[in-house]
Each structure stands twice: as C-alpha cells, then as structure tokens.
Amino acid sequence: MGQLTVKGLSKTYGDGAMAGSVLALNDVSFEVPNNQFCSILGHSGCGKTTLLNIAAGFEKPTAGAVLVDGEPVSAPGWKNTMIFQDYALFPWASVAENIAFGLEMKNLPSHKRLDATQYFIGLVGLKGFENKYPHQLSGGMRQRVAIARALAVRPQLLLMDEPFAALDAQNRTFMQDELVRIWQREPKTVMLVTHSIDEAIKLSDCIAVMTRRPGRVKEFIQVDLQRPRNEDDAGYLKLKRHLRDLIHDEVGDR
C-alpha cells in the first residue's frame, strides 16, 4: 500500500491578503501509484521542499491535501518518513542504535528490533559497522544509515530531500545506484526532491517538473526506460533534452 495523491495543493506563507505574503505552491495535483518512484524537479524556490514538508506532515497546506491510500497526511509519523540532505543522524548513537530508533518509537519488541536492525544493516551494506558512530563514517555511509533507519519502520511513503547533494560526483552516482538496488529489494512509494535532471531520470518512474514560484506542475512525465538506465541511450538523451528545455524555459520567462 502507498498510493500517493497530491490534490489541489496550495501553500501561502503569511496572510494572503497582506503585502509580504508568499504563494509557494498553487493548485498542485498529480498521482503516484503504489511502489513507484517520483522525482520533483525544478529550480530553487519553486516549492519542491514545501511540497515534501507537507507530504511529511511538517507543514499544513493552505488548500488541498496530500493523501496516502486516500488518507490525508496531517502529522509526521512512521508511515511517511523523511531522509534529509544532512543525514540527521544522532551523533551519540551507533549505527545500530540510529537504525533501531524508529522501531523503538513503534514499541517493537526487542528481539524484533534486533532482527530488523540486522536485516537493514545488511541491506545497505554496513555489516561490520554496527557499533561505529556517525563521525567515524564517510558521507555515503552516513546516508546509508539514514536510508536504513527510514526503511526499517516499513513506511508507506519514503520522502527524500536531495539526499545526495553533499556527496562528490563519484559517490553520488554510486549512491544513486545503491538506492535503486535497495528500493528494488524493499519497494516503497518514493518522492524525491532534486535539482539534477540526470538524477531524476536515473531514479524515477515519473517526474513532476515544477514551474518557478508559485510552484505548479508544468508537466508530469512517465519515464518508460528500462533499469539500469543508460545515459548514452537515445531515449535517455531525448528525455534529458526535453527536461532541460522545460527547466530552461522557466529561467527564460523571468
């Protein structure tokens, strides 16, 4: 389960009737089927992160709703987990303790927490690092811990806010491949915010291209390319040119 529906979503910061108010999102609507991977693509300031925060329950919409399996998201919780750009790990906790945190919040029995923690440590390739602390890990390894922690609670919706932006190009490419591998082993409905056209194509089943503020869906695109994605494939290059034109049009319209 985990069909995502964004329905007539708008968000205004401040009193809309007063000067200084900001309309961040305007009547955003799209659907993502269960277990599909959707990227939200656009320039800074187009409302991508606002959309993600509403889907996580961190912010309330001014109008419309984000629904998972027909139920409006109204508050943060384990059913819709977030992976942040800065990892957001507990520095005083080990890898295993970080991963087990959400399971404790769900009041899972200790033996089940241990089994789940060990499973997800193996899934993300961190066996042997269970007792290490975040400061002892590379950026890529810390992001693996964050992914394992988010997946361990078995969410319906996984939200990702530019999770690889802090990594160098080589590690970013490697982690994108790892994310696809992990997602194929543990399917979830995923919504990823990104500035990167290549990242959106490489990871996604569908892409919502956002306009400049106030953010609207300029085009919602289904990605019909086999995985793993080949950057030299004609279909890949055609889609990349189309997405680049959509994004550049928004800059040119300023």
ABEGO torsion letter per residue (X at the ends): XGBBBBBGBBBBBEBAABBGBBBABBGBBBBBBBGBBBBBBEBBGAGAAAAAAAAAGABBBABEBBBBGGBBBABBBAABBBBBAAGGBBAABBAAAAAAAAAAAAGBBAAAAAAAAAAAAAAAGABGAAABBAAABBAAAAAAAAAAAAAAAGBABBBBBGAAAABBAAAAAAAAAAAAAAAAABBBBBBBBBABAAAAAAABABBBBBBBOBBBBABBBBBBBBOBBBAABAAAAAAAAAAAAAAAAAAAAX
